[in-house]
Amino acid sequence: SEVYIHSSAILVGMSKSHMLDVALVGNDDIPVRASRFILGCYSKLLEEVFFKQRECSMYDEEKQTIVVDFCNSQVLKAAVHHCFSGELPSDFNVDRPDEDVARNLAQLDHVAKTFQLRALGEVVYRAARTLINRRTVLACAVFDELSLRRGVGSVDSTCIKRYALDTMREMPMDTLLGGGVQWMKEESVMSIMQDQDLDVDEFYMFKILKAWEGGATRTNDRLAKARKMAKHIELKFIEAELIKSQISNSGYFEDADIAEAIKLIEETLANRDPHEMERVLVEGAGTPIVNGIYLRVEEELGMSEEEILFVKEADDGFSDVGLYL
Protein backbone atom coordinates (compact mmCIF):
# COMPACT_ATOMS: atom_id res chain seq x y z
CA SER A 1 0.00 0.00 0.00
CA GLU A 2 1.05 3.59 -0.56
CA VAL A 3 2.81 5.24 2.38
CA TYR A 4 1.12 8.43 3.53
CA ILE A 5 3.43 11.45 3.87
CA HIS A 6 1.65 14.43 5.34
CA SER A 7 3.92 17.04 3.70
CA SER A 8 3.52 15.60 0.20
CA ALA A 9 0.36 17.63 -0.52
CA ILE A 10 2.17 20.85 0.43
CA LEU A 11 5.12 19.93 -1.78
CA VAL A 12 2.76 19.39 -4.70
CA GLY A 13 1.42 22.86 -4.02
CA MET A 14 4.87 24.30 -4.76
CA SER A 15 4.31 23.46 -8.42
CA LYS A 16 0.90 25.15 -8.63
CA SER A 17 1.47 28.78 -9.60
CA HIS A 18 -2.08 29.87 -8.72
CA MET A 19 -1.41 28.88 -5.10
CA LEU A 20 1.83 30.89 -4.83
CA ASP A 21 1.63 34.61 -4.16
CA VAL A 22 5.17 35.90 -3.65
CA ALA A 23 8.47 35.68 -5.55
CA LEU A 24 11.97 35.56 -4.08
CA VAL A 25 14.58 36.88 -6.53
CA GLY A 26 18.27 36.19 -6.06
CA ASN A 27 21.38 37.66 -7.66
CA ASP A 28 20.82 35.63 -10.83
CA ASP A 29 17.41 37.34 -11.37
CA ILE A 30 15.54 34.03 -11.45
CA PRO A 31 12.29 34.29 -9.43
CA VAL A 32 11.43 31.53 -6.97
CA ARG A 33 7.70 31.34 -6.29
CA ALA A 34 6.45 30.70 -2.76
CA SER A 35 3.51 31.15 -0.42
CA ARG A 36 3.43 34.09 1.96
CA PHE A 37 1.38 32.01 4.37
CA ILE A 38 3.90 29.16 4.46
CA LEU A 39 6.90 31.47 4.78
CA GLY A 40 5.17 33.49 7.49
CA CYS A 41 4.50 30.32 9.50
CA TYR A 42 8.24 29.69 9.83
CA SER A 43 9.47 33.27 10.06
CA LYS A 44 8.10 35.77 12.54
CA LEU A 45 9.84 38.52 10.58
CA LEU A 46 8.18 37.57 7.29
CA GLU A 47 4.82 37.20 8.98
CA GLU A 48 5.07 40.81 10.10
CA VAL A 49 6.32 41.96 6.68
CA PHE A 50 3.57 40.17 4.76
CA PHE A 51 0.61 40.60 7.09
CA LYS A 52 1.39 43.42 9.56
CA GLN A 53 2.97 46.04 7.27
CA ARG A 54 6.42 45.83 8.83
CA GLU A 55 8.93 47.86 6.82
CA CYS A 56 11.42 45.78 4.82
CA SER A 57 13.70 47.29 2.18
CA MET A 58 13.90 43.97 0.32
CA TYR A 59 10.13 43.61 -0.10
CA ASP A 60 8.09 45.24 -2.87
CA GLU A 61 4.48 44.82 -1.80
CA GLU A 62 3.06 46.02 -5.10
CA LYS A 63 5.08 43.48 -7.10
CA GLN A 64 4.88 40.86 -4.34
CA THR A 65 8.62 40.36 -4.63
CA ILE A 66 11.50 39.98 -2.17
CA VAL A 67 14.92 40.77 -3.61
CA VAL A 68 17.69 38.74 -1.93
CA ASP A 69 20.87 39.93 -3.62
CA PHE A 70 23.36 37.90 -1.58
CA CYS A 71 22.44 34.44 -2.90
CA ASN A 72 21.30 32.62 -6.03
CA SER A 73 17.98 31.04 -6.96
CA GLN A 74 19.22 27.54 -6.08
CA VAL A 75 19.71 28.66 -2.48
CA LEU A 76 16.31 30.38 -2.38
CA LYS A 77 14.65 27.25 -3.76
CA ALA A 78 16.27 25.27 -0.95
CA ALA A 79 14.93 27.70 1.65
CA VAL A 80 11.41 27.49 0.22
CA HIS A 81 11.68 23.70 -0.10
CA HIS A 82 12.58 23.42 3.58
CA CYS A 83 9.62 25.57 4.62
CA PHE A 84 7.31 23.34 2.59
CA SER A 85 8.85 19.98 3.56
CA GLY A 86 11.14 20.34 6.57
CA GLU A 87 14.09 18.97 4.56
CA LEU A 88 16.85 20.23 2.32
CA PRO A 89 16.59 19.34 -1.40
CA SER A 90 18.79 16.64 -2.90
CA ASP A 91 21.18 19.12 -4.57
CA PHE A 92 22.34 20.13 -1.07
CA ASN A 93 23.51 16.59 -0.38
CA VAL A 94 26.55 16.62 1.91
CA ASP A 95 27.56 13.25 0.48
CA ARG A 96 28.91 15.30 -2.45
CA PRO A 97 31.32 17.54 -0.55
CA ASP A 98 32.63 20.20 -2.94
CA GLU A 99 33.18 23.95 -2.91
CA ASP A 100 29.85 24.79 -4.57
CA VAL A 101 27.83 22.83 -2.00
CA ALA A 102 29.82 24.44 0.81
CA ARG A 103 29.23 27.98 -0.48
CA ASN A 104 25.53 27.31 -1.12
CA LEU A 105 25.13 26.00 2.43
CA ALA A 106 26.85 29.12 3.72
CA GLN A 107 24.49 31.33 1.69
CA LEU A 108 21.53 29.31 2.95
CA ASP A 109 22.75 29.87 6.49
CA HIS A 110 22.75 33.61 5.80
CA VAL A 111 19.19 33.39 4.41
CA ALA A 112 18.11 31.66 7.63
CA LYS A 113 19.74 34.36 9.77
CA THR A 114 18.39 37.23 7.66
CA PHE A 115 14.77 36.07 7.70
CA GLN A 116 14.87 34.46 11.15
CA LEU A 117 14.10 30.98 9.83
CA ARG A 118 15.22 29.18 12.96
CA ALA A 119 14.32 25.64 11.88
CA LEU A 120 16.17 26.10 8.59
CA GLY A 121 19.18 27.49 10.43
CA GLU A 122 19.43 24.42 12.65
CA VAL A 123 19.25 22.05 9.67
CA VAL A 124 21.88 24.02 7.73
CA TYR A 125 24.19 24.18 10.76
CA ARG A 126 24.14 20.39 11.12
CA ALA A 127 24.59 19.86 7.37
CA ALA A 128 27.52 22.29 7.15
CA ARG A 129 29.27 20.68 10.12
CA THR A 130 28.85 17.27 8.52
CA LEU A 131 30.23 18.62 5.24
CA ILE A 132 33.31 20.11 6.93
CA ASN A 133 33.91 16.96 8.96
CA ARG A 134 33.86 14.88 5.79
CA ARG A 135 36.20 17.19 3.89
CA THR A 136 37.89 19.68 6.21
CA VAL A 137 39.27 21.89 3.43
CA LEU A 138 35.69 23.10 2.78
CA ALA A 139 35.89 25.07 6.04
CA CYS A 140 37.79 27.66 3.97
CA ALA A 141 34.91 28.03 1.48
CA VAL A 142 32.30 28.34 4.25
CA PHE A 143 34.35 30.93 6.14
CA ASP A 144 35.08 32.92 3.00
CA GLU A 145 31.45 32.93 1.84
CA LEU A 146 30.13 34.09 5.20
CA SER A 147 32.91 36.68 5.52
CA LEU A 148 31.69 38.16 2.24
CA ARG A 149 28.10 38.25 3.52
CA ARG A 150 28.63 39.33 7.12
CA GLY A 151 32.13 40.76 7.25
CA VAL A 152 35.23 39.19 8.80
CA GLY A 153 34.71 40.55 12.31
CA SER A 154 33.81 38.68 15.48
CA VAL A 155 31.67 35.57 15.10
CA ASP A 156 29.09 33.92 17.34
CA SER A 157 30.41 30.77 19.02
CA THR A 158 27.34 28.82 17.88
CA CYS A 159 27.37 29.75 14.18
CA ILE A 160 28.76 27.72 11.31
CA LYS A 161 31.27 30.46 10.46
CA ARG A 162 32.83 29.98 13.91
CA TYR A 163 32.95 26.21 13.38
CA ALA A 164 34.72 26.74 10.07
CA LEU A 165 37.18 29.19 11.67
CA ASP A 166 37.94 26.82 14.55
CA THR A 167 38.54 24.01 12.04
CA MET A 168 41.06 26.17 10.15
CA ARG A 169 42.74 27.19 13.41
CA GLU A 170 43.16 23.60 14.57
CA MET A 171 43.97 22.01 11.20
CA PRO A 172 45.71 24.61 9.00
CA MET A 173 47.63 21.94 7.06
CA ASP A 174 44.41 20.16 6.05
CA THR A 175 42.43 23.32 5.32
CA LEU A 176 44.40 26.43 4.37
CA LEU A 177 47.46 24.54 3.08
CA GLY A 178 45.28 21.76 1.73
CA GLY A 179 44.16 23.97 -1.16
CA GLY A 180 41.43 25.92 0.65
CA VAL A 181 43.21 29.25 0.96
CA GLN A 182 43.27 29.55 -2.84
CA TRP A 183 39.47 29.82 -2.84
CA MET A 184 39.43 32.74 -0.43
CA LYS A 185 39.05 36.45 -1.14
CA GLU A 186 41.61 39.03 0.00
CA GLU A 187 39.56 40.15 3.02
CA SER A 188 39.22 36.62 4.32
CA VAL A 189 42.94 35.91 3.91
CA MET A 190 43.78 39.18 5.66
CA SER A 191 41.71 38.12 8.67
CA ILE A 192 43.58 34.80 8.74
CA MET A 193 46.94 36.60 8.59
CA GLN A 194 45.94 38.61 11.66
CA ASP A 195 44.46 35.67 13.59
CA GLN A 196 46.49 35.06 16.74
CA ASP A 197 44.80 31.70 17.41
CA LEU A 198 45.87 30.00 14.17
CA ASP A 199 48.08 27.00 15.01
CA VAL A 200 51.02 27.97 12.78
CA ASP A 201 54.32 29.81 13.15
CA GLU A 202 55.49 32.75 11.04
CA PHE A 203 57.05 30.58 8.36
CA TYR A 204 53.83 28.65 7.84
CA MET A 205 51.94 31.93 7.75
CA PHE A 206 54.22 32.85 4.85
CA LYS A 207 53.44 29.52 3.17
CA ILE A 208 49.71 30.19 3.52
CA LEU A 209 50.13 33.59 1.89
CA LYS A 210 52.35 32.10 -0.84
CA ALA A 211 49.76 29.41 -1.57
CA TRP A 212 47.04 32.07 -1.87
CA GLU A 213 49.13 34.28 -4.15
CA GLY A 214 50.13 31.33 -6.30
CA GLY A 215 46.57 30.11 -6.73
CA ALA A 216 45.20 33.15 -8.55
CA THR A 217 43.13 31.20 -11.06
CA ARG A 218 39.89 33.19 -10.76
CA THR A 219 41.33 36.64 -10.22
CA ASN A 220 44.05 38.85 -11.61
CA ASP A 221 47.57 39.11 -10.21
CA ARG A 222 47.56 38.78 -6.41
CA LEU A 223 51.21 39.75 -5.85
CA ALA A 224 50.51 43.36 -4.87
CA LYS A 225 47.87 42.24 -2.36
CA ALA A 226 50.20 39.57 -0.99
CA ARG A 227 52.91 42.19 -0.41
CA LYS A 228 50.41 44.24 1.58
CA MET A 229 49.40 41.29 3.75
CA ALA A 230 53.01 40.17 4.25
CA LYS A 231 53.47 43.11 6.61
CA HIS A 232 51.78 40.95 9.25
CA ILE A 233 54.59 38.35 9.08
CA GLU A 234 57.37 38.80 11.65
CA LEU A 235 60.53 37.78 9.81
CA LYS A 236 62.59 37.81 12.99
CA PHE A 237 60.81 34.67 14.18
CA ILE A 238 61.77 32.63 11.08
CA GLU A 239 64.97 30.62 10.57
CA ALA A 240 67.57 32.65 8.65
CA GLU A 241 68.17 29.81 6.17
CA LEU A 242 64.45 29.65 5.36
CA ILE A 243 64.39 33.39 4.75
CA LYS A 244 67.35 33.08 2.37
CA SER A 245 66.11 29.99 0.51
CA GLN A 246 62.34 30.53 0.33
CA ILE A 247 61.27 33.99 1.42
CA SER A 248 63.83 36.39 -0.02
CA ASN A 249 62.81 35.70 -3.64
CA SER A 250 59.05 35.85 -2.98
CA GLY A 251 58.84 39.55 -3.77
CA TYR A 252 56.89 40.26 -0.58
CA PHE A 253 59.66 42.07 1.32
CA GLU A 254 62.23 44.76 0.60
CA ASP A 255 65.86 43.62 0.43
CA ALA A 256 66.73 45.88 3.35
CA ASP A 257 64.06 44.27 5.53
CA ILE A 258 65.32 40.80 4.61
CA ALA A 259 68.92 41.73 5.43
CA GLU A 260 67.96 43.36 8.72
CA ALA A 261 65.93 40.33 9.80
CA ILE A 262 68.72 37.86 8.94
CA LYS A 263 71.27 39.94 10.83
CA LEU A 264 69.04 40.11 13.91
CA ILE A 265 68.34 36.36 13.82
CA GLU A 266 71.99 35.38 13.40
CA GLU A 267 73.07 37.65 16.24
CA THR A 268 70.37 36.30 18.53
CA LEU A 269 70.95 32.63 17.74
CA ALA A 270 74.74 32.60 17.54
CA ASN A 271 75.04 30.46 20.66
CA ARG A 272 71.71 28.64 20.50
CA ASP A 273 71.50 25.19 22.12
CA PRO A 274 70.52 22.41 19.63
CA HIS A 275 67.74 21.34 22.02
CA GLU A 276 65.98 24.66 21.30
CA MET A 277 65.90 24.15 17.53
CA GLU A 278 62.46 23.55 15.99
CA ARG A 279 63.32 23.34 12.27
CA VAL A 280 66.38 22.22 10.27
CA LEU A 281 67.12 22.80 6.56
CA VAL A 282 69.17 20.10 4.80
CA GLU A 283 70.79 20.94 1.42
CA GLY A 284 73.39 19.28 -0.78
CA ALA A 285 72.86 15.75 0.53
CA GLY A 286 74.17 12.87 -1.56
CA THR A 287 70.60 11.54 -1.97
CA PRO A 288 68.10 14.18 -3.20
CA ILE A 289 65.25 12.74 -1.14
CA VAL A 290 67.11 13.70 2.02
CA ASN A 291 67.15 17.40 1.12
CA GLY A 292 64.37 19.53 2.60
CA ILE A 293 62.95 21.03 5.75
CA TYR A 294 62.77 18.94 8.91
CA LEU A 295 60.50 19.69 11.87
CA ARG A 296 61.36 18.70 15.41
CA VAL A 297 59.38 15.89 17.03
CA GLU A 298 58.89 16.72 20.69
CA GLU A 299 58.68 13.15 21.98
CA GLU A 300 59.39 9.76 20.43
CA LEU A 301 59.24 6.35 22.10
CA GLY A 302 62.70 4.92 22.78
CA MET A 303 64.59 8.23 22.50
CA SER A 304 67.01 9.28 25.20
CA GLU A 305 67.00 12.78 26.66
CA GLU A 306 70.12 13.64 24.65
CA GLU A 307 68.65 12.65 21.29
CA ILE A 308 66.68 15.06 19.10
CA LEU A 309 64.51 13.77 16.22
CA PHE A 310 63.48 15.83 13.21
CA VAL A 311 61.04 14.55 10.56
CA LYS A 312 61.08 15.81 6.98
CA GLU A 313 58.14 17.96 5.94
CA ALA A 314 56.12 16.82 2.90
CA ASP A 315 53.43 18.61 0.88
CA ASP A 316 50.72 16.57 2.60
CA GLY A 317 52.21 16.62 6.10
CA PHE A 318 55.20 14.57 7.26
CA SER A 319 57.26 12.00 5.35
CA ASP A 320 59.04 8.93 6.75
CA VAL A 321 62.50 10.53 6.44
CA GLY A 322 63.98 11.35 9.85
CA LEU A 323 67.08 13.14 11.12
CA TYR A 324 68.75 12.57 14.49
CA LEU A 325 70.94 15.20 16.13
C-alpha positions as CSV (number, residue, x, y, z in Angstrom):
1,S,0.0,0.0,0.0
2,E,1.0,3.6,-0.6
3,V,2.8,5.2,2.4
4,Y,1.1,8.4,3.5
5,I,3.4,11.5,3.9
6,H,1.7,14.4,5.3
7,S,3.9,17.0,3.7
8,S,3.5,15.6,0.2
9,A,0.4,17.6,-0.5
10,I,2.2,20.8,0.4
11,L,5.1,19.9,-1.8
12,V,2.8,19.4,-4.7
13,G,1.4,22.9,-4.0
14,M,4.9,24.3,-4.8
15,S,4.3,23.5,-8.4
16,K,0.9,25.2,-8.6
17,S,1.5,28.8,-9.6
18,H,-2.1,29.9,-8.7
19,M,-1.4,28.9,-5.1
20,L,1.8,30.9,-4.8
21,D,1.6,34.6,-4.2
22,V,5.2,35.9,-3.7
23,A,8.5,35.7,-5.5
24,L,12.0,35.6,-4.1
25,V,14.6,36.9,-6.5
26,G,18.3,36.2,-6.1
27,N,21.4,37.7,-7.7
28,D,20.8,35.6,-10.8
29,D,17.4,37.3,-11.4
30,I,15.5,34.0,-11.4
31,P,12.3,34.3,-9.4
32,V,11.4,31.5,-7.0
33,R,7.7,31.3,-6.3
34,A,6.5,30.7,-2.8
35,S,3.5,31.2,-0.4
36,R,3.4,34.1,2.0
37,F,1.4,32.0,4.4
38,I,3.9,29.2,4.5
39,L,6.9,31.5,4.8
40,G,5.2,33.5,7.5
41,C,4.5,30.3,9.5
42,Y,8.2,29.7,9.8
43,S,9.5,33.3,10.1
44,K,8.1,35.8,12.5
45,L,9.8,38.5,10.6
46,L,8.2,37.6,7.3
47,E,4.8,37.2,9.0
48,E,5.1,40.8,10.1
49,V,6.3,42.0,6.7
50,F,3.6,40.2,4.8
51,F,0.6,40.6,7.1
52,K,1.4,43.4,9.6
53,Q,3.0,46.0,7.3
54,R,6.4,45.8,8.8
55,E,8.9,47.9,6.8
56,C,11.4,45.8,4.8
57,S,13.7,47.3,2.2
58,M,13.9,44.0,0.3
59,Y,10.1,43.6,-0.1
60,D,8.1,45.2,-2.9
61,E,4.5,44.8,-1.8
62,E,3.1,46.0,-5.1
63,K,5.1,43.5,-7.1
64,Q,4.9,40.9,-4.3
65,T,8.6,40.4,-4.6
66,I,11.5,40.0,-2.2
67,V,14.9,40.8,-3.6
68,V,17.7,38.7,-1.9
69,D,20.9,39.9,-3.6
70,F,23.4,37.9,-1.6
71,C,22.4,34.4,-2.9
72,N,21.3,32.6,-6.0
73,S,18.0,31.0,-7.0
74,Q,19.2,27.5,-6.1
75,V,19.7,28.7,-2.5
76,L,16.3,30.4,-2.4
77,K,14.6,27.2,-3.8
78,A,16.3,25.3,-1.0
79,A,14.9,27.7,1.7
80,V,11.4,27.5,0.2
81,H,11.7,23.7,-0.1
82,H,12.6,23.4,3.6
83,C,9.6,25.6,4.6
84,F,7.3,23.3,2.6
85,S,8.8,20.0,3.6
86,G,11.1,20.3,6.6
87,E,14.1,19.0,4.6
88,L,16.9,20.2,2.3
89,P,16.6,19.3,-1.4
90,S,18.8,16.6,-2.9
91,D,21.2,19.1,-4.6
92,F,22.3,20.1,-1.1
93,N,23.5,16.6,-0.4
94,V,26.6,16.6,1.9
95,D,27.6,13.2,0.5
96,R,28.9,15.3,-2.5
97,P,31.3,17.5,-0.6
98,D,32.6,20.2,-2.9
99,E,33.2,24.0,-2.9
100,D,29.8,24.8,-4.6
101,V,27.8,22.8,-2.0
102,A,29.8,24.4,0.8
103,R,29.2,28.0,-0.5
104,N,25.5,27.3,-1.1
105,L,25.1,26.0,2.4
106,A,26.9,29.1,3.7
107,Q,24.5,31.3,1.7
108,L,21.5,29.3,2.9
109,D,22.7,29.9,6.5
110,H,22.8,33.6,5.8
111,V,19.2,33.4,4.4
112,A,18.1,31.7,7.6
113,K,19.7,34.4,9.8
114,T,18.4,37.2,7.7
115,F,14.8,36.1,7.7
116,Q,14.9,34.5,11.2
117,L,14.1,31.0,9.8
118,R,15.2,29.2,13.0
119,A,14.3,25.6,11.9
120,L,16.2,26.1,8.6
121,G,19.2,27.5,10.4
122,E,19.4,24.4,12.6
123,V,19.3,22.1,9.7
124,V,21.9,24.0,7.7
125,Y,24.2,24.2,10.8
126,R,24.1,20.4,11.1
127,A,24.6,19.9,7.4
128,A,27.5,22.3,7.2
129,R,29.3,20.7,10.1
130,T,28.8,17.3,8.5
131,L,30.2,18.6,5.2
132,I,33.3,20.1,6.9
133,N,33.9,17.0,9.0
134,R,33.9,14.9,5.8
135,R,36.2,17.2,3.9
136,T,37.9,19.7,6.2
137,V,39.3,21.9,3.4
138,L,35.7,23.1,2.8
139,A,35.9,25.1,6.0
140,C,37.8,27.7,4.0
141,A,34.9,28.0,1.5
142,V,32.3,28.3,4.2
143,F,34.4,30.9,6.1
144,D,35.1,32.9,3.0
145,E,31.5,32.9,1.8
146,L,30.1,34.1,5.2
147,S,32.9,36.7,5.5
148,L,31.7,38.2,2.2
149,R,28.1,38.2,3.5
150,R,28.6,39.3,7.1
151,G,32.1,40.8,7.3
152,V,35.2,39.2,8.8
153,G,34.7,40.5,12.3
154,S,33.8,38.7,15.5
155,V,31.7,35.6,15.1
156,D,29.1,33.9,17.3
157,S,30.4,30.8,19.0
158,T,27.3,28.8,17.9
159,C,27.4,29.8,14.2
160,I,28.8,27.7,11.3
161,K,31.3,30.5,10.5
162,R,32.8,30.0,13.9
163,Y,32.9,26.2,13.4
164,A,34.7,26.7,10.1
165,L,37.2,29.2,11.7
166,D,37.9,26.8,14.6
167,T,38.5,24.0,12.0
168,M,41.1,26.2,10.1
169,R,42.7,27.2,13.4
170,E,43.2,23.6,14.6
171,M,44.0,22.0,11.2
172,P,45.7,24.6,9.0
173,M,47.6,21.9,7.1
174,D,44.4,20.2,6.1
175,T,42.4,23.3,5.3
176,L,44.4,26.4,4.4
177,L,47.5,24.5,3.1
178,G,45.3,21.8,1.7
179,G,44.2,24.0,-1.2
180,G,41.4,25.9,0.7
181,V,43.2,29.2,1.0
182,Q,43.3,29.5,-2.8
183,W,39.5,29.8,-2.8
184,M,39.4,32.7,-0.4
185,K,39.1,36.4,-1.1
186,E,41.6,39.0,0.0
187,E,39.6,40.2,3.0
188,S,39.2,36.6,4.3
189,V,42.9,35.9,3.9
190,M,43.8,39.2,5.7
191,S,41.7,38.1,8.7
192,I,43.6,34.8,8.7
193,M,46.9,36.6,8.6
194,Q,45.9,38.6,11.7
195,D,44.5,35.7,13.6
196,Q,46.5,35.1,16.7
197,D,44.8,31.7,17.4
198,L,45.9,30.0,14.2
199,D,48.1,27.0,15.0
200,V,51.0,28.0,12.8
201,D,54.3,29.8,13.1
202,E,55.5,32.8,11.0
203,F,57.1,30.6,8.4
204,Y,53.8,28.6,7.8
205,M,51.9,31.9,7.7
206,F,54.2,32.9,4.8
207,K,53.4,29.5,3.2
208,I,49.7,30.2,3.5
209,L,50.1,33.6,1.9
210,K,52.3,32.1,-0.8
211,A,49.8,29.4,-1.6
212,W,47.0,32.1,-1.9
213,E,49.1,34.3,-4.1
214,G,50.1,31.3,-6.3
215,G,46.6,30.1,-6.7
216,A,45.2,33.1,-8.5
217,T,43.1,31.2,-11.1
218,R,39.9,33.2,-10.8
219,T,41.3,36.6,-10.2
220,N,44.0,38.8,-11.6
221,D,47.6,39.1,-10.2
222,R,47.6,38.8,-6.4
223,L,51.2,39.7,-5.8
224,A,50.5,43.4,-4.9
225,K,47.9,42.2,-2.4
226,A,50.2,39.6,-1.0
227,R,52.9,42.2,-0.4
228,K,50.4,44.2,1.6
229,M,49.4,41.3,3.8
230,A,53.0,40.2,4.2
231,K,53.5,43.1,6.6
232,H,51.8,41.0,9.3
233,I,54.6,38.4,9.1
234,E,57.4,38.8,11.6
235,L,60.5,37.8,9.8
236,K,62.6,37.8,13.0
237,F,60.8,34.7,14.2
238,I,61.8,32.6,11.1
239,E,65.0,30.6,10.6
240,A,67.6,32.6,8.7
241,E,68.2,29.8,6.2
242,L,64.4,29.7,5.4
243,I,64.4,33.4,4.7
244,K,67.3,33.1,2.4
245,S,66.1,30.0,0.5
246,Q,62.3,30.5,0.3
247,I,61.3,34.0,1.4
248,S,63.8,36.4,0.0
249,N,62.8,35.7,-3.6
250,S,59.1,35.8,-3.0
251,G,58.8,39.6,-3.8
252,Y,56.9,40.3,-0.6
253,F,59.7,42.1,1.3
254,E,62.2,44.8,0.6
255,D,65.9,43.6,0.4
256,A,66.7,45.9,3.3
257,D,64.1,44.3,5.5
258,I,65.3,40.8,4.6
259,A,68.9,41.7,5.4
260,E,68.0,43.4,8.7
261,A,65.9,40.3,9.8
262,I,68.7,37.9,8.9
263,K,71.3,39.9,10.8
264,L,69.0,40.1,13.9
265,I,68.3,36.4,13.8
266,E,72.0,35.4,13.4
267,E,73.1,37.6,16.2
268,T,70.4,36.3,18.5
269,L,70.9,32.6,17.7
270,A,74.7,32.6,17.5
271,N,75.0,30.5,20.7
272,R,71.7,28.6,20.5
273,D,71.5,25.2,22.1
274,P,70.5,22.4,19.6
275,H,67.7,21.3,22.0
276,E,66.0,24.7,21.3
277,M,65.9,24.2,17.5
278,E,62.5,23.5,16.0
279,R,63.3,23.3,12.3
280,V,66.4,22.2,10.3
281,L,67.1,22.8,6.6
282,V,69.2,20.1,4.8
283,E,70.8,20.9,1.4
284,G,73.4,19.3,-0.8
285,A,72.9,15.8,0.5
286,G,74.2,12.9,-1.6
287,T,70.6,11.5,-2.0
288,P,68.1,14.2,-3.2
289,I,65.2,12.7,-1.1
290,V,67.1,13.7,2.0
291,N,67.2,17.4,1.1
292,G,64.4,19.5,2.6
293,I,62.9,21.0,5.8
294,Y,62.8,18.9,8.9
295,L,60.5,19.7,11.9
296,R,61.4,18.7,15.4
297,V,59.4,15.9,17.0
298,E,58.9,16.7,20.7
299,E,58.7,13.1,22.0
300,E,59.4,9.8,20.4
301,L,59.2,6.4,22.1
302,G,62.7,4.9,22.8
303,M,64.6,8.2,22.5
304,S,67.0,9.3,25.2
305,E,67.0,12.8,26.7
306,E,70.1,13.6,24.7
307,E,68.6,12.7,21.3
308,I,66.7,15.1,19.1
309,L,64.5,13.8,16.2
310,F,63.5,15.8,13.2
311,V,61.0,14.6,10.6
312,K,61.1,15.8,7.0
313,E,58.1,18.0,5.9
314,A,56.1,16.8,2.9
315,D,53.4,18.6,0.9
316,D,50.7,16.6,2.6
317,G,52.2,16.6,6.1
318,F,55.2,14.6,7.3
319,S,57.3,12.0,5.3
320,D,59.0,8.9,6.7
321,V,62.5,10.5,6.4
322,G,64.0,11.4,9.8
323,L,67.1,13.1,11.1
324,Y,68.7,12.6,14.5
325,L,70.9,15.2,16.1
